[in-house]
Amino acid sequence: MVTRTKSFEPGRGYTKDDFDAVSDNPPLTDAELAAARPFTEILPEIAEAIERTRKAPDKEEITLLLDRTALKTFRATGDGWRTRIDEALKLAARRLARKA
């Protein structure tokens, strides 16, 4: 359930100007709600990525600081760069495990 913030609270990821621009939006009408389309229909690529993450019990979401040059190199390879980083890390992990 989404809760509506009644007043601006700094540090929540948006500016006061952003808050002021959207804080007076009225609730949706019944007609607007009836015309609403599912998230999966509007943004199928994002919905699919979310679903893939949910279906990946062998994966764990973390925050990781990477060397900018290495990251830039992977990103330059195009779509699938995250998967290629994952594959490179798995290969490195196997090599480390053999040395241990």
C-alpha positions in Angstrom: 0.0 0.0 0.0 1.3 3.4 -0.9 1.1 6.1 1.8 0.9 9.7 0.8 3.4 12.1 2.4 1.5 15.2 3.6 4.5 17.5 3.9 7.9 17.7 2.4 10.6 15.6 4.2 14.2 16.2 3.1 16.4 13.2 2.3 13.7 11.1 0.6 15.2 11.3 -2.9 13.4 14.3 -4.2 13.6 18.1 -3.9 11.0 20.4 -2.4 10.3 21.7 -5.9 9.6 18.2 -7.0 7.3 17.6 -4.0 5.4 20.9 -4.6 4.9 20.0 -8.3 3.1 16.8 -7.5 1.7 17.2 -4.0 -1.6 18.7 -5.3 -2.5 15.9 -7.6 -6.1 14.8 -7.0 -7.0 11.2 -6.4 -7.8 9.2 -9.6 -11.4 9.1 -10.6 -13.3 5.8 -11.1 -13.0 6.3 -14.9 -9.3 6.8 -14.7 -8.9 3.8 -12.5 -11.0 1.7 -15.0 -8.8 2.9 -17.9 -5.5 2.0 -16.0 -3.4 -0.7 -17.6 -1.2 -3.2 -15.8 2.5 -2.4 -15.2 3.5 -5.5 -17.1 1.6 -4.1 -20.2 3.0 -0.6 -20.0 6.7 -1.5 -19.2 7.1 -5.2 -20.1 11.0 -5.0 -20.2 11.1 -3.8 -16.6 8.4 -6.2 -15.4 10.4 -9.1 -17.0 13.6 -8.0 -15.3 11.8 -7.9 -11.9 10.3 -11.3 -12.5 13.7 -12.8 -13.5 15.2 -11.4 -10.3 12.4 -13.1 -8.3 13.0 -16.4 -10.1 16.7 -16.3 -9.3 17.0 -18.0 -5.9 20.7 -18.5 -6.4 21.3 -14.8 -6.7 21.7 -12.1 -4.1 21.3 -8.4 -4.5 24.2 -6.4 -3.1 25.9 -3.0 -3.4 29.4 -3.3 -4.8 31.9 -0.6 -5.7 33.7 -1.4 -8.9 36.6 0.2 -10.7 35.2 2.8 -13.1 37.4 1.7 -16.0 36.3 -2.0 -15.6 32.7 -1.0 -15.3 32.9 1.3 -18.4 34.4 -1.6 -20.4 31.6 -4.0 -19.4 28.9 -1.4 -20.2 30.5 -0.7 -23.6 29.7 -4.3 -24.6 26.0 -3.5 -24.7 23.0 -5.3 -23.3 23.8 -8.2 -21.0 26.8 -6.5 -19.5 25.6 -7.3 -15.9 25.5 -11.0 -16.9 29.0 -10.8 -18.3 30.2 -9.3 -15.0 28.5 -12.2 -13.2 30.2 -14.7 -15.5 33.6 -13.1 -15.0 33.1 -13.2 -11.2 32.1 -16.9 -11.3 35.2 -17.7 -13.3 37.4 -15.8 -10.9 35.7 -17.6 -7.9 36.4 -21.0 -9.5 40.1 -20.0 -10.0 40.3 -18.8 -6.4 38.7 -22.0 -5.1 41.3 -24.2 -7.0 44.1 -22.2 -5.4 42.7 -22.6 -1.9 
